[in-house]
Amino acid sequence: SLVMIITGLANTLLWLYASHRHRLIDPGVSHRAIGLGTLRNLTAPADFLASLPLTFIHPFVAIVAWVAIYPILVVLVRTERATQSVVAAAGPLAVHDA
């Protein structure tokens, strides 16, 4: 679990560095999409961190808690797609405002 937490947090820090002021990403990426990307990157470390105390109950319970990553990511991806379709419908000028 600790390896997944540390790896996920390192990946999130890398994303934050790359996306800060659109340093290494497309300038057209909205701030909302950057925020959703950050949430996606934090999903696995947060889930593994939440599962650590569950190992004291039973190790299998902690492993089952890892399954929560999938539905959380599905919700975040759908939210991101809905955001992109709203921005696309609003036109090219709305990309920087979203």
Phi, psi and chi 1 to 4 in degrees:
 res  aa     phi    psi   chi1   chi2   chi3   chi4
   1 SER       -  -42.8  -81.8      -      -      -
   2 LEU   -63.1  -36.1  -70.7  175.3      -      -
   3 VAL   -63.9  -42.3  170.7      -      -      -
   4 MET   -66.5  -37.9  -68.1  -60.9  -68.1      -
   5 ILE   -64.7  -48.8  -66.7  168.1      -      -
   6 ILE   -65.3  -42.4  -67.4  168.6      -      -
   7 THR   -64.1  -43.8  -57.0      -      -      -
   8 GLY   -63.8  -40.1      -      -      -      -
   9 LEU   -68.7  -37.7  -68.8  176.5      -      -
  10 ALA   -63.9  -40.4      -      -      -      -
  11 ASN   -64.0  -40.0 -171.6   35.3      -      -
  12 THR   -65.2  -42.6  -58.0      -      -      -
  13 LEU   -61.9  -39.5  -71.8  174.1      -      -
  14 LEU   -63.0  -42.3 -174.3   62.2      -      -
  15 TRP   -63.5  -43.5  168.4 -110.1      -      -
  16 LEU   -63.4  -39.3  -70.4  173.1      -      -
  17 TYR   -63.3  -46.2  176.2   80.6      -      -
  18 ALA   -67.8  -35.8      -      -      -      -
  19 SER   -91.7  -11.3   62.4      -      -      -
  20 HIS   -62.5  120.4 -178.4   67.8      -      -
  21 ARG    54.2   30.9  -64.8 -174.7 -176.3  170.1
  22 HIS    54.2   39.1  -65.2   87.1      -      -
  23 ARG   -58.3  -48.8 -174.7  177.5  -63.7  159.4
  24 LEU  -125.6   17.4  -62.1  172.8      -      -
  25 ILE  -126.0  168.0   61.7  172.4      -      -
  26 ASP   -59.3  130.8 -175.6    4.5      -      -
  27 PRO   -61.2  -18.2  -16.8   24.8      -      -
  28 GLY   -79.9   -7.4      -      -      -      -
  29 VAL   -72.2  127.3  176.4      -      -      -
  30 SER   -73.1  160.1   70.9      -      -      -
  31 HIS   -65.3  -32.5  -67.7  -70.3      -      -
  32 ARG   -66.0  -41.8 -178.7  170.5  170.7   86.3
  33 ALA   -65.1  -36.5      -      -      -      -
  34 ILE   -64.7  -42.9  -68.0  171.0      -      -
  35 GLY   -63.0  -41.8      -      -      -      -
  36 LEU   -66.6  -35.4  -73.2  170.3      -      -
  37 GLY   -63.8  -38.8      -      -      -      -
  38 THR   -63.6  -43.5  -56.2      -      -      -
  39 LEU   -62.5  -40.7  -74.6  176.5      -      -
  40 ARG   -61.2  -42.5  -91.9 -163.5  -28.1 -148.3
  41 ASN   -66.6  -29.6  -77.5  -31.6      -      -
  42 LEU   -86.7   -8.6  -73.6  172.6      -      -
  43 THR   -61.0  -52.7  -59.8      -      -      -
  44 ALA   -64.6  -48.0      -      -      -      -
  45 PRO   -61.2  -38.1  -16.1   22.0      -      -
  46 ALA   -65.7  -40.6      -      -      -      -
  47 ASP   -66.9  -43.6 -170.2   50.2      -      -
  48 PHE   -66.8  -36.2  -82.0   94.0      -      -
  49 LEU   -65.1  -41.8 -175.8   63.8      -      -
  50 ALA   -66.6  -27.0      -      -      -      -
  51 SER   -81.9  -15.3   73.3      -      -      -
  52 LEU   -57.2  -48.9  -79.7  178.5      -      -
  53 PRO   -64.3  -24.8  -14.6   22.4      -      -
  54 LEU   -67.9  -20.3  -62.4  175.6      -      -
  55 THR   -65.9  -23.5   58.0      -      -      -
  56 PHE   -73.8  -26.2  -64.7  112.9      -      -
  57 ILE   -74.8  -58.7  -62.5  170.0      -      -
  58 HIS  -167.6  134.8 -166.3  -79.5      -      -
  59 PRO   -57.5  -33.9  -24.7   32.3      -      -
  60 PHE   -65.6  -34.3 -175.9   71.5      -      -
  61 VAL   -62.7  -39.9  175.3      -      -      -
  62 ALA   -64.9  -40.5      -      -      -      -
  63 ILE   -65.3  -40.4  -67.8  169.9      -      -
  64 VAL   -64.1  -34.1  169.5      -      -      -
  65 ALA   -64.4  -25.3      -      -      -      -
  66 TRP   -64.5  -22.8  -61.1  -18.0      -      -
  67 VAL   -64.8  -20.1  176.0      -      -      -
  68 ALA   -63.9  -18.8      -      -      -      -
  69 ILE   -59.5  -43.6  -66.3  171.5      -      -
  70 TYR   -61.5  -54.4 -179.7   71.7      -      -
  71 PRO   -63.1  -32.8    5.4   -9.2      -      -
  72 ILE   -65.8  -43.4  -66.8  169.5      -      -
  73 LEU   -65.5  -36.0  -74.1  175.7      -      -
  74 VAL   -61.3  -44.8  166.5      -      -      -
  75 VAL   -63.2  -44.4  169.0      -      -      -
  76 LEU   -65.0  -40.7  -70.7  173.5      -      -
  77 VAL   -66.2  -41.9  167.4      -      -      -
  78 ARG   -64.4  -38.3  -73.2 -175.7 -179.5  177.3
  79 THR   -63.4  -42.0  -57.1      -      -      -
  80 GLU   -65.1  -42.3 -169.5  171.9    3.7      -
  81 ARG   -64.3  -40.2  -74.3 -177.4 -175.5  160.6
  82 ALA   -63.6  -39.2      -      -      -      -
  83 THR   -63.5  -43.2  -59.0      -      -      -
  84 GLN   -65.2  -37.7  -70.8  173.1   -8.6      -
  85 SER   -71.0  -33.5   63.5      -      -      -
  86 VAL   -68.0  -42.5  167.5      -      -      -
  87 VAL   -64.8  -41.8  169.6      -      -      -
  88 ALA   -64.2  -37.5      -      -      -      -
  89 ALA   -70.2  -29.3      -      -      -      -
  90 ALA   -76.7  -21.4      -      -      -      -
  91 GLY   110.0  170.8      -      -      -      -
  92 PRO   -68.2  -25.7   20.7  -28.6      -      -
  93 LEU   -73.7  -20.9  -64.1  178.4      -      -
  94 ALA   -81.7   -9.2      -      -      -      -
  95 VAL   -61.7  -42.0  170.7      -      -      -
  96 HIS   -78.7  -21.1  -63.5  -73.5      -      -
  97 ASP   -87.2  -21.6  -61.9  -27.5      -      -
  98 ALA   -71.0      -      -      -      -      -
